Amino acid sequence: MFVLNPLTSDLNYQIAMLLEAKLQNLNVNRVEIGNEFYLSSMAYQEKFGTATEYADLVKAWQIELKKYLGSNLKISAVAAN
């Protein structure tokens, strides 16, 4: 499983990382978005003022990730408050 970071990174960089992993013959079939939200920092509240803002980002990322990595990619999203 690859963990993606929407808090301090952006979608293009994360896709590039996953494509590089594929080039290195790693199996990229599962990703998790948002594990950094379990850190003690409250920076996520500054970036995502509401749960809807975070959900909208996750939905947009899912669409783009599947464009580049295939429709079979399994994606989970993590959130905490």
Secondary structure as a PSIPRED ss2 file (coil, helix, strand):
# PSIPRED VFORMAT (PSIPRED V4.0)

   1 M C   1.000  0.000  0.000
   2 F E   0.000  0.000  1.000
   3 V E   0.000  0.000  1.000
   4 L E   0.000  0.000  1.000
   5 N C   1.000  0.000  0.000
   6 P C   1.000  0.000  0.000
   7 L C   1.000  0.000  0.000
   8 T C   1.000  0.000  0.000
   9 S C   1.000  0.000  0.000
  10 D C   1.000  0.000  0.000
  11 L H   0.000  1.000  0.000
  12 N H   0.000  1.000  0.000
  13 Y H   0.000  1.000  0.000
  14 Q H   0.000  1.000  0.000
  15 I H   0.000  1.000  0.000
  16 A H   0.000  1.000  0.000
  17 M H   0.000  1.000  0.000
  18 L H   0.000  1.000  0.000
  19 L H   0.000  1.000  0.000
  20 E H   0.000  1.000  0.000
  21 A H   0.000  1.000  0.000
  22 K H   0.000  1.000  0.000
  23 L H   0.000  1.000  0.000
  24 Q C   1.000  0.000  0.000
  25 N C   1.000  0.000  0.000
  26 L C   1.000  0.000  0.000
  27 N C   1.000  0.000  0.000
  28 V C   1.000  0.000  0.000
  29 N C   1.000  0.000  0.000
  30 R E   0.000  0.000  1.000
  31 V E   0.000  0.000  1.000
  32 E E   0.000  0.000  1.000
  33 I E   0.000  0.000  1.000
  34 G C   1.000  0.000  0.000
  35 N H   0.000  1.000  0.000
  36 E H   0.000  1.000  0.000
  37 F H   0.000  1.000  0.000
  38 Y H   0.000  1.000  0.000
  39 L C   1.000  0.000  0.000
  40 S C   1.000  0.000  0.000
  41 S C   1.000  0.000  0.000
  42 M C   1.000  0.000  0.000
  43 A H   0.000  1.000  0.000
  44 Y H   0.000  1.000  0.000
  45 Q H   0.000  1.000  0.000
  46 E H   0.000  1.000  0.000
  47 K H   0.000  1.000  0.000
  48 F C   1.000  0.000  0.000
  49 G C   1.000  0.000  0.000
  50 T C   1.000  0.000  0.000
  51 A H   0.000  1.000  0.000
  52 T H   0.000  1.000  0.000
  53 E H   0.000  1.000  0.000
  54 Y H   0.000  1.000  0.000
  55 A H   0.000  1.000  0.000
  56 D H   0.000  1.000  0.000
  57 L H   0.000  1.000  0.000
  58 V H   0.000  1.000  0.000
  59 K H   0.000  1.000  0.000
  60 A H   0.000  1.000  0.000
  61 W H   0.000  1.000  0.000
  62 Q H   0.000  1.000  0.000
  63 I H   0.000  1.000  0.000
  64 E H   0.000  1.000  0.000
  65 L H   0.000  1.000  0.000
  66 K H   0.000  1.000  0.000
  67 K H   0.000  1.000  0.000
  68 Y H   0.000  1.000  0.000
  69 L H   0.000  1.000  0.000
  70 G C   1.000  0.000  0.000
  71 S C   1.000  0.000  0.000
  72 N C   1.000  0.000  0.000
  73 L C   1.000  0.000  0.000
  74 K E   0.000  0.000  1.000
  75 I E   0.000  0.000  1.000
  76 S E   0.000  0.000  1.000
  77 A E   0.000  0.000  1.000
  78 V C   1.000  0.000  0.000
  79 A C   1.000  0.000  0.000
  80 A C   1.000  0.000  0.000
  81 N C   1.000  0.000  0.000
